[in-house]
């Protein structure tokens, strides 16, 4: 067996050289990617225009390949340009050098302010990068780097790709740290017909002294290209020095901080509580970078060595400026909204924050709402004709004092009184408070921007109580006790609502009418409470002014509604159709909680109402006394007896908030689709119809259903001209088809309806119960729930504040962002329970706009735009400041001799004097080493923070008879960084 197994083992040791190795597979994958991206052949684009690297659009395509188990990402970066003629592509001469080599000598886009690092170093419009796919991976050894480079070279040769292919790598350096990606080390090559360019790089942390000036870098460049010609062709030079200004000194940040002491001391007026703060608390501009550029120089024109330099920044032909913005500057408006938003995530209830429930005082138990109805059996409260601030500070304050002491209360009396006077200005009125002048506010016009904002955000009008409450709570949360202060103010607010309900005082700052469903739910609740107060007040006044059977004055709420019915008949129908949508689903119920307006004629109610129910037809009803008439209809008469038709006084439909509408919809949906459910659903929805029929019967004794339909729904009564027996044309009418359907709800309701005037009917809208429900709803709100309700109002106020501040600065980019904020907010806030992440995005956008406006004001203060006497110079400076905010780098017109240049020069001079603490006269007399003397030539400026140089020429390499090809070297020198990036071309045909 051992002998038999030996041949088999020898067979397995045979190496199959026809199988592709990992290296060959990697080369094949590179070739495949280059072919897929069609990076083969030669194509020449248009010459690069000036500034196209910054203003143009850069795109990239990526793919992933692997070398064994090591993954690489391949990325194609290219500048999007207009497509060239495809036919011209075939006419490119064979011996033309690749486009990337030609771009090496282009001078139109030196030192682009915003571009890929390879674009800045080599001036390329198109290139491919191969880099390790994972950020933690790196090509550390020189052998691996050479293997990758040889693979790329083979792939380029096989495909004929004429675009630059660059591989991220690190060679063996002096320090281990240089092997990582943050060093941005690249090496690569570009191949063309008979030509090749090698891209090499040097990166050091310590700068050699001989390479800190132009003369030393020229020596490196000349020795690297090794040109055999003498004399050497001239070298074109581009130089840029960058100076950084960090100390603004005499140009203070103009933002005025809020007066915290005044706020805490309660000295802030009502106007302050209605305003949101704005601006950055620190200078949002941290640095100013001045770049002085000499774009076109040649060797021999200037001197720059270790002894002397001609490079004076004041003599530079080109100046450009950029500003460095402070990272996340603290902004007042953003902090206000953010801190208020944080309340939304708190879990504590108001009682947990403040201690025991304030409403336990005086027997106010809110846990069981039915106890509130006992108020009906208690004596009416004595009306208070004048409110005072002292009356507003209720038992919550006393309760807090019992547990904490006066000095520990979240809000002191002065601050609390100021807020309450701001929220309820009628409390300071000298006139008796009867509530007649508190709800005259109307919504803004439909065309106004303010209307659109509160409608889109589902917040509240900017002059409403809800809006003001949101601003006050926001300020209390930020300045006066945080969450405890918010809870304290909310308890006082709820107590004030109950006080106004019990004493018939209307709530100021709310538009009259039913709840506006376009506003937030809290605003709707307050409007609902105001409706309850209006009904209760009208009912109480009716008892005082009309003890007898005076229909018009007894039910003033109905009279108001009926006043809307004075128009055409079809308007009556339209109003009714709209009104039926908002009926209270439980108002038709046969429960025992019926609230009759029992006046002195109770016996008459029994005589008319109950006896009429026993009598069957209209003939018996015709003998009844008419009641509840508003006025006579203009032209209609009763069909059967010819009596004039009277419009009755009817009840107002029950106002509803969106949560009640949703609750009603759920109840109706649960009834199902059965016949019984449909009948029950129709009965629930016809409560207002039944009430109006009873009012109509009481006002028009002897009437029929046809008479009611002619007034209530004219389209359901069809009239036609017919010829009678005598041959005369007469009008004959009948009910519509839907009114003749068997078991029609209108017919059933008419048969059920009794002739009862509106004032004696059970109320469709039980204001007592609804008011107690609203007060209970307000009392159980946690601070988090309250913040959720009011956050749309706070965002609304923040957007209005940003728009107001932007109008003073007129920044076009900010206007676009504000439009985006409004669009985004309207989508997020218009629906219930928006996500926290989306709300944070809105707040972040608002903070960004605030920071941009603060930066604009900071720059205007530093450049003194308001101090310019000449209007033309002021406009130029404002345009310059606007460009600094929107563009990465701005050219200074006139360089150091222009108006903006002189201001910048002065900024640097002041900073230098402050840094050295030396008068200007002494600076000129300073003596020292040669290096210091050279720097003193530009004593107005600090030493350059960055020195960039580009050296270019075209020389034959490697032999004198080779083609002259582009050579380029880029150098950047900073305090702790030195980099050389060279592109050296050589002729591969004639060498």
C-alpha positions, 0 to 999 in steps of 0.5 A: 500500500505504501508503494502504491500511494507514492505515485499519487502523492507525486501527482498532487505535487505537480504545479499547474502553471496554466492556472491564473495567480492572485496577482494575474487575477488582480490585474485582470480585474483592474483592466475590467474596471477600466474597460467598463468605465471606458477609460481607454484610448486618447481623448482631448477635452477643451482647455481648462477655464479659469476657476472651473475646478471650484465652480464646476461639478465633480463626480465620481464612480466607485467599484470594489476589487480584491487582491487575494483577501485584501479588498481595494476600492477603485474610484474614478474622479472626473470634472463634468464637462460638455461632451466633445464631438465624437468624430473629432475623437478619432482625429486625435494625432497618435503622437499627442501627449495625454490630456492629463500631461497637458493639464500639468502645465495649465496655469488657470487653476492654481491653488483651487480653494475647494478640490480634491488634494490631487487636483490641487497638487497636480492640476488634473481634471480626471484620475483614478484612485485605488485605495484599501477599502477599509479605513483601518487597512493600509499598504505598509511595506515597500514591496507591496507598494511596488507590487501594486504599482507594477500591477497598475503599469501592466494594466495600463499597458494592456488597456491603453488607458491614458488617464491617471491611475494613482494608488494610495500607499505608504513607503518605509518612512522615518516614522511609523505614523506615516504609514496611515491614510491620514498622510494622503500619500500617493504614487502613480503613473500615466502612460501614453504613446511613447510617454510616461509620467511618474507621480511621486511624493515626499511627506515630512513632519519636520521641514529641512532648513534648506527647503524653506525658500524658493532657491532650495526648492528650485535645486530639488526640482532641477536635480530631479528632472536631470535635464541634459540641456544647457542652459536649462529652459526657464522654470515657471513659478507660482507662489502663494503665502497664506496669513492667518488672523486670529486676534480681532482685538479692537473689533469686538463681537457686536452681539449684545447679551441679554440682561440676565439680572434684569430678567431674574429681577422681574424688571422685564416688561411685557414686550420682552416676554413676547420676543425671542432672543437672537444672535450668537453668544460668541464670535462666529468668525474664528479666523480670517485667512489672507492668501497673497499670490504671485501667479506668473513668475520666472526664475531670475525675476525674484529672489527668495533665499535664507537671507533675503526675499522679494515676496512682500505681501503688500506687493502681491498682485492677487489677494484672496480671502476666506473666513473660518467659521467657529464650530457650532457657535452658541446661538441664543435662539437655537438654545431657546428652542433646543432647551424647550424641545428637551422638555418633550422627553421628560416623564414627570407630571406637574404634581411630581415636579411641584409636590402635592396637587395644587388642585386638592386645595378647596376641595377641587378633586380633578380625578373624578370629573363628575364632581365638577357638575355639583357646581350646578346645585351650589349658589352662583359665585359672586361676580368679580368686576375687576381682576388684579394681579394679586387675584391671579396668584392663586392657591398654587403659590400658597401651596408651594410656600407651605412646602418650600418657603417663599425663597424656594418658589420656582417663580417669584411674584414679580416675574409671575405677575409680569407674565400673567399681565402679558398673557391677560392684559385685561386684568390691568384694565380699569373698566369692569371686566365683562368679557365683551372686548376680549375676543375681537381678534380676527385671523390674518387675511388669507393672503398674508404670509403670517396666515400661511405660516400658522396654517402650515405649521398647525400652530396658532396666530401670532397674536393669540394667547396660545402663541404668547404662552409658548413664548413665555414658557420658553423664556421661563424654561431658559431663564427662570427655574427650568422645568419647575418654573414651567410647571408652576406657570402652567398650574397658574394658567390652569387656575386662571382658566377655571377662574374665568370659567366660573366668573364668566370672564372671556379669555383674551387673545382668542378669535371668536367662533368655534375651534379652529381645526387648523391650529394646534390642539391646545389652542382648540381647547382654549377656544372651546372653553371660550365658547363655553364661557360665551354660552354660559354668560349669555344664559346667565344674562338671559336670566337677569334681563328676560324673566318673561318669555322673551324668545330673542333675548333668552337664547342670545347664542341662538339669535346670533346663529339665526342672524346668519340665516337672513340671506337666501334660502340656499344659504340656509341649506348650505349653512345647515350642511356645514353645521351637521358635520360638527354635531356632538354625537352624544347630544341626541342621547336619551340619558337623564342629563337633560338641561332645560332652560327652565324660566317662569313659564315652566307650566307652559312648557308642560302644556304645549310640549307634552300635550302636543305630543298626544295630539296627532295631526297638524290641525290640532297643532295649528291651535297652539300658540307660536313660539320662538319666532325670529322673523318672517320669511320674505316670500314663503307661506305654509302650503296648507293654510297659507299662513306666513312662514316664520324662521325659528330661533335655533340652537347653535351646532356644538363646536368640536375640537379635532380629538372630539371629531376623531372620537366621534368618527371612531364611535360611528365606525364601530357601529358597523355596516348592518342596518341597525348600525346604519340606523343608529349612526343616522340617528346620532348624526341627526340631533341638530336636525331634530332640534331644528324641526322642533323649533320650526314646529313651535314657530309655525303651528300646523306646518308639514314636512314639505314646509320645513324642507322648503326652508331647510333644504330647498333642493329637496323640494322640486317645483314644476309648472303644470296645467290645472283643470281650468287650463291655467299654469300653476306651480306644483311641488313635491319632495325629492326622491331621497325624501320619499325613501321608506324609513327616511330619517327626515320623515322619522325625525319629523314624526318624532319632533315636538313643537318645542322652542329652542330655549326649552330644548335640551342643549345640543352643546352642554357647555358645563360638561364640555368646559369641565372636560377642557379644564380636566384636560388642561389640568392633567397635562404633563410638562412634556405634553404641554411642550409637544402641544406648543412646540409648533408655536415655538418653531413658528415664532423662531421662523418669524424671528429668523425672517425678521432678522434676515430682512435686515441683512438681505442674504440670498442664501438665507432666504433659500434656507428659510423656504426649505425650513418652512417647507420641511416644517409644514410637512412634519408639524402638520401631522400628529406626533412627529418624530423627534429626529425630524424635529431636531433637524428643523431646530438644527436648520434654524440654528444654522440660519441664525449662525449665518446671520450672526456671521454676516453681522460679525463681518460687517462690524469688522469691515466697518460697512456702516462707517463708509461715507461713500455709498459706492464703497459701502455697496462694494464692502457689503457685496464683499461680505456677502461673498465671504459667506457664500463662497469658499474664497473671495478675490480682493479687488485691487489686492492690498491697494483696494478699499477692502485690502486696506481694511484687511491690512489694518486688521493685521497691523492691529493684531501684530501690534497687540501681539508684540505690545510694541508701538509701530515706531519701535518695530522699524528700529528692531535689529536682529539676525538676518532671518528676522530682518527678512521678516521685518520687511513684512512686519505688518503681517505675521510669518506665513502660516502656509507657503505653496509653490508650483514649479513647471517646465517642459524639458526632454527626458531622459535624453537630449533628443527625447521629446520635451515633456511637462514637468511639475512639482508642488510644494506646501510648507506649514508649521508642522508639515512639509510635502513635495508632490512631483510629476515627472514625464519621460520619453519611452520611445527615444531614450 
